[in-house]
Amino acid sequence: MVQQTSIDSYIEVKLELGYRQRQVLKALLYLKEANNREIAEFLGMPINSVTPRIHELRKCGRVGYSKLAIDPITQRSTIKWKLL
């Protein structure tokens, strides 16, 4: 279940952002928190398309650090992102 405030925020910024940025925001809206690989997998796109979008969304204050975690697939330490 997605909070109404999250939906309202998403709608508010929808017109300000590019298509891929909006896709990443939608993925995080659904996933709540995820690393770049998980977002890429969810969206069915290469990770090198997600990583720059996360950077852009962090710069404009839409996405932020959630926690450090071990990725279950790669077994590497990774940063989980969340909507702000």
C-alpha positions as CSV (number, residue, x, y, z in Angstrom):
1,M,0.0,0.0,0.0
2,V,1.4,3.4,-1.0
3,Q,0.9,6.4,1.2
4,Q,-1.3,9.2,-0.3
5,T,1.4,11.7,0.6
6,S,3.9,9.8,-1.5
7,I,1.4,9.7,-4.5
8,D,0.8,13.4,-4.1
9,S,4.6,14.2,-4.1
10,Y,5.1,12.0,-7.1
11,I,2.4,13.8,-9.1
12,E,3.8,17.2,-8.0
13,V,7.2,16.4,-9.5
14,K,6.1,14.4,-12.5
15,L,6.3,17.3,-14.9
16,E,9.7,18.5,-13.6
17,L,11.6,15.3,-14.3
18,G,12.7,13.3,-17.3
19,Y,11.1,10.0,-18.3
20,R,13.8,7.8,-16.9
21,Q,13.9,9.8,-13.6
22,R,10.1,9.3,-13.3
23,Q,10.5,5.6,-13.9
24,V,13.1,5.3,-11.1
25,L,10.8,7.3,-8.7
26,K,7.9,5.0,-9.6
27,A,10.1,2.0,-8.9
28,L,11.1,3.4,-5.4
29,L,7.5,4.3,-4.7
30,Y,6.6,0.7,-5.2
31,L,9.7,-1.0,-3.7
32,K,10.0,1.5,-0.8
33,E,13.8,1.0,-0.8
34,A,16.2,-0.6,-3.2
35,N,19.7,-0.6,-4.6
36,N,20.6,0.3,-8.1
37,R,20.6,-3.3,-9.3
38,E,17.2,-4.0,-7.8
39,I,15.7,-0.9,-9.4
40,A,17.2,-1.9,-12.8
41,E,15.8,-5.4,-12.5
42,F,12.4,-4.1,-11.5
43,L,12.3,-1.7,-14.4
44,G,13.9,-4.2,-16.9
45,M,16.6,-1.8,-17.9
46,P,20.4,-1.8,-17.6
47,I,22.0,-0.7,-14.3
48,N,24.0,1.9,-16.2
49,S,20.7,3.6,-17.0
50,V,19.6,3.7,-13.4
51,T,22.8,4.8,-11.7
52,P,23.0,8.3,-13.3
53,R,19.2,8.8,-12.6
54,I,19.8,8.0,-8.9
55,H,22.6,10.5,-8.9
56,E,20.4,13.2,-10.5
57,L,17.5,12.5,-8.1
58,R,19.8,12.7,-5.1
59,K,21.2,16.0,-6.3
60,C,17.7,17.5,-6.5
61,G,16.7,16.0,-3.1
62,R,14.1,13.5,-4.3
63,V,16.0,10.3,-3.4
64,G,18.3,9.7,-0.4
65,Y,20.2,7.1,1.5
66,S,18.2,4.4,3.3
67,K,20.7,2.0,4.6
68,L,23.8,-0.1,3.8
69,A,22.9,-3.8,3.0
70,I,24.3,-6.9,1.4
71,D,22.8,-7.5,-2.0
72,P,21.2,-11.0,-2.0
73,I,22.3,-11.7,-5.6
74,T,25.8,-10.2,-5.7
75,Q,26.7,-10.7,-2.0
76,R,28.3,-7.3,-2.1
77,S,27.7,-4.3,0.2
78,T,25.3,-1.9,-1.4
79,I,23.4,1.3,-0.7
80,K,19.6,1.1,-0.5
81,W,17.8,4.2,-1.7
82,K,14.5,5.6,-0.7
83,L,12.2,8.5,-1.6
84,L,12.6,11.7,0.4
